[in-house]
Amino acid sequence: MVQHHLTAEVDAVVKQQVAMARLGVGECGTGWQLFAEDGEMRMYRREQEVDGMVVDPLKAVHTVKGITGHEVCHYFFSPQYRYDWETTLEHMNVVETISEDTLVFYQLHKRIWPASQRDVVFWSHIRHLPNDQDRDGPHIWTVVNQSTEHPEYPGCSGKTVRIYLTVCLLCQTIVNPPKDGAPISRNDISCKITYCSVVNPGGWAPASVLRAVYKREYPKFLKRFTAYVINQSKNKPIMF
Ligand SMILES: O=S(=O)(CCO)c1ccc(-c2ccc(C3CCCC3)c([C@H]3C[C@H]3c3ccccn3)c2)cc1
């Protein structure tokens, strides 16, 4: 089978991003500051600027009852659900289907005053990995989104600012089998979610504005997205 020109990059970036996501906030050096907490959700960021632009890396950890890593990644990756949970989207389309587990997206995000409107082109890859702690446990699932170039979407349309991002959603399913040997139900499962994102906002925007947008939007996004997966999954058979 002829390899797509992105196949090698996808494999390398996924491996690197999964390794990074697996590092706890303690391990990958100091500098992670907790900026939002809500129940089981903890959001950390590192203050980082590139050419005077805020590119603060973000790492969120969350544990959600009643859903699996496969379900979380399925709803995050699949385009048909995106408008249901990504409230900041004005437009989204699949630019290219590289394979059933690798798509290229174009997304136009709603303008967030006073920043100008942003858009992004990224490849998105979904993969499951053997659970190295528990060989016969459910697999780990991940989705990695990485900005990329695409001839149909040159980044110089003038009206909008092109952003660059790397996102990794890493999910580990925890099963607590019922004592009486009953079949596993949604009360016996939970999902440990790690969400990492680095966004370069493209054109300049005031650091205070960007940090305020992230502080407000990321917690909202993760809570809304996980609530969506719970609601979509609750009356369906468990996807391990
Ligand atoms: O995880 S994903 O791949 C999910 C697929 O959609 C992802 C997450 C976040 C973004 C993103 C990147 C930058 C901005 C800012 C930069 C300056 C002004 C707009 C925003 C604005 C819309 C706000 C926002 C921030 C955080 C979370 C959601 N909404 C969003 C894009 C993709």
The ligand as a Gaussian input file, in Angstrom:
#p B3LYP/6-31G(d) Opt

LIG

0 1
 O       -8.594000      20.241000      21.014000
 S       -8.942000      20.725000      19.681000
 O       -8.162000      20.219000      18.595000
 C      -10.622000      20.246000      19.438000
 C      -11.057000      20.415000      18.038000
 O      -11.631000      21.689000      17.910000
 C       -8.835000      22.464000      19.703000
 C       -8.844000      23.131000      20.912000
 C       -8.734000      24.528000      20.965000
 C       -8.607000      25.266000      19.784000
 C       -8.457000      26.726000      19.867000
 C       -7.262000      27.318000      19.587000
 C       -7.106000      28.678000      19.764000
 C       -8.139000      29.489000      20.195000
 C       -7.912000      30.987000      20.420000
 C       -6.530000      31.467000      20.027000
 C       -6.659000      32.970000      19.917000
 C       -8.113000      33.256000      19.814000
 C       -8.779000      31.899000      19.578000
 C       -9.355000      28.883000      20.447000
 C      -10.455000      29.693000      20.914000
 C      -11.824000      29.393000      20.641000
 C      -11.301000      29.346000      22.039000
 C      -11.075000      28.094000      22.757000
 C       -9.987000      27.984000      23.581000
 C       -9.846000      26.769000      24.249000
 C      -10.739000      25.754000      24.023000
 C      -11.786000      25.935000      23.146000
 N      -11.943000      27.100000      22.519000
 C       -9.537000      27.500000      20.264000
 C       -8.620000      24.586000      18.562000
 C       -8.724000      23.187000      18.527000

